[in-house]
């Protein structure tokens, strides 16, 4: 699958995920594009949606976090957004 198609698939995934949990995506389209784009790049290389904002460099599949990460809901409740600023409270 081409990167653009994989990007669209991932964007739909995170959009649906946000809606299912009563959240929304960041209104800054450039931020969404950056985070989703980097996550898509990780998926194309490692076949999992590793969080680009919390990953080590180089990425360590044994230790790095998948998106959504375990504390995403707590981060959103505390700060109105997750660490990556991808997901926000409505």
C-alpha positions in Angstrom: 0.0 0.0 0.0 1.3 3.5 -0.8 2.1 5.9 1.9 -0.8 8.3 1.0 -3.3 5.4 1.2 -1.8 4.2 4.5 -1.9 7.8 5.8 -5.6 8.0 5.0 -6.3 4.7 6.6 -4.5 5.8 9.8 -6.2 9.2 9.8 -9.6 7.5 9.6 -8.5 5.1 12.4 -7.6 7.9 14.8 -10.6 10.0 13.8 -12.9 7.1 14.6 -11.0 6.3 17.8 -11.4 9.9 19.0 -15.2 9.8 18.3 -15.6 6.4 20.1 -14.1 7.9 23.2 -15.8 11.3 23.1 -12.7 13.2 21.9 -11.8 15.1 18.8 -8.6 15.6 16.8 -6.6 18.7 17.2 -8.1 21.6 15.1 -4.5 22.4 13.9 -4.5 20.4 10.6 -0.7 20.7 10.3 -0.2 19.2 13.7 -2.5 16.3 12.9 -0.8 15.8 9.5 2.6 15.7 11.2 1.7 13.2 14.0 -0.4 11.0 11.8 2.2 11.1 9.0 5.1 10.1 11.4 2.9 7.4 12.9 2.1 6.1 9.4 5.8 6.0 8.6 6.3 3.9 11.7 3.5 1.6 10.7 4.9 1.1 7.2 8.3 0.1 8.6 7.3 -1.8 11.8 3.6 -2.8 11.1 2.4 -1.2 14.3 1.2 2.4 15.1 4.1 3.5 17.3 3.6 7.0 18.8 6.1 9.3 17.1 6.0 11.8 20.0 7.1 9.2 22.7 9.4 7.0 20.6 13.1 6.6 21.2 15.5 7.4 18.3 16.0 5.0 16.7 12.6 3.4 17.4 12.8 0.4 19.7 9.9 -2.0 19.0 10.5 -3.8 22.3 10.0 -0.6 24.4 8.3 2.1 22.4 4.6 3.1 22.9 1.8 2.4 20.5 -0.9 5.0 19.8 -3.1 5.4 21.6 -0.8 5.0 24.6 -1.9 3.7 27.9 -2.1 7.1 29.7 -3.9 9.0 26.8 -7.2 9.2 28.7 -5.5 10.4 31.9 -3.5 13.0 29.9 -6.7 14.3 28.2 -8.6 14.5 31.5 -5.7 16.4 33.1 -4.6 18.7 30.3 -7.6 18.6 27.8 -5.3 16.9 25.3 -2.9 14.0 25.0 0.9 14.4 25.2 1.1 14.5 21.4 -1.6 17.1 21.1 -3.4 14.8 18.6 -6.5 14.0 20.7 -8.5 16.7 22.6 -11.5 16.9 24.8 -14.6 18.0 22.8 
